[in-house]
Amino acid sequence: MKKITLLLSFIACVLVAQAQLLVNENFSYTVGTELKANGWVGTGATPSTVNPILITAPSITYTGYAESGVGNEISLTTSGEDLNKSFTAITAGTIYFSAIVNLSAAQATGDYFLHVGDLPTGTSYYGRLFVKLDGTKIAFGMLNTSGGVASYTASTYDLNTTYLLVVKFNLSTLAASLIVNPIISTTEPTDGWLTNTTGTVVVPAGGFQTINIRQGTAANAPTLKLDGIRVAT
């Protein structure tokens, strides 16, 4: 299947007309410090303080990805703190986010660990990036928003392997899409996307304003390393 690739503005760090880079997070902070002490805030009205997300030394890379090998990274576990970082509100068009991840564990039920949202204290979560364990393999998933059912890729991916994951949310069609390991070039892929439209989507009045990192329950959530978060239009 032919994949031509992501926006040049998104991966190769060159902005095309009308594109806007909103977040470029390489976790270039002191190893061992809490991410919450470095510009990220707790998600929800009463944020959890259990298992705080810490800055860890770099260990994962992805060839060709602009953010690979820059700064440090973070490690996510289960049943812990959820954090978000704000950006300029987006109320129209398409919003993209990407990251590289390496999972050491996942659960058969599956859970989400990265998404976009509304206000830092809000509870509107869109473009939820899932992963689940299927035998010895893993599958990545996409859920539009609350009330829907996640769609999953084939179970062809491996634990302890680094992947580039890219999600887009189209505010016109109200659809969330995921692509795994796109070829890095100058244009967005025309195929290879996993799209989910389930759930009732109401674009927040203030638009999308946060990129959110989530540590779900022990029964459902993965354990992983994460680096190189980019958010762009």
PyMOL commands that set and color helices and strands:
alter all, ss='L'
color gray80, all
select helices_A, chain A and resi 8-11+35-37
alter helices_A, ss='H'
color red, helices_A
select strands_A, chain A and resi 21-25+41-42+54-56+73-76+83-90+94-105+111-117+125-134+137-143+151-152+162-170+175-180+194-196+208-213+223-232
alter strands_A, ss='S'
color yellow, strands_A
deselect
rebuild
show_as cartoon
